[in-house]
Amino acid sequence: MKACEKLKSFKQTLPVWSRRIKAGIFTGFSALEVTGKEFRCIFPRVQQEISAHFDMLQASLDGYFSAGELSVSEQWIIDPFLFNADQMSDGDVLKEDLIDLKQTKQ
């Protein structure tokens, strides 16, 4: 579950990085900042290449790790004590166990 959440977070970060690079904002990429100052004449093309690479990386990750979204009946796994059991179907056999588990913590 943690790996799935970390991957999801990383994939959501890639477009942010791509937009920053296109805008000339190198926050988090200190080596690029130094290089950009030294090679201003070729740097717009480098920015485009880096941005395209981030886009390609995001698409590749979708192909390699397409785990999908957790169904409502699986979301309780992340934090069973904060999960609202009312979101689960009454037919879900785990609903009663989850309610009991939450009650034992209180």
C-alpha positions, 0 to 999 in steps of 0.5 A, a space after each residue: 500500500 505504501 509503495 502504491 501511494 508513494 508511486 502515485 505521489 511521484 507521478 503527480 509530482 512529475 507534471 509539476 517539475 515539467 512545468 517548472 522546468 519549462 518556466 525556468 524555475 529550477 527549484 530542487 535541481 541545483 545542478 541545472 540552475 548552475 548549468 543554466 547560468 553557464 549555457 544560456 544559449 542552448 538551455 531553452 532546448 535542454 529545458 524542452 528535452 527535460 520536460 519531454 523526458 518527465 512527460 515520457 517518464 510519467 507515461 512509462 510509469 503508468 504502463 509499468 505500474 498500473 495498479 489502479 485506484 483502491 476500491 472503497 472496501 480496500 481504503 480502510 487498509 491505509 488507516 482503519 481507525 480514521 476510515 468511515 465504515 459508512 462508505 462500505 457496502 452493508 454486504 461487505 463482510 469486513 464492515 463488522 470487523 472494521 467497526 469492532 476494530 475501531 471500537 476496541 481502540 476507543 
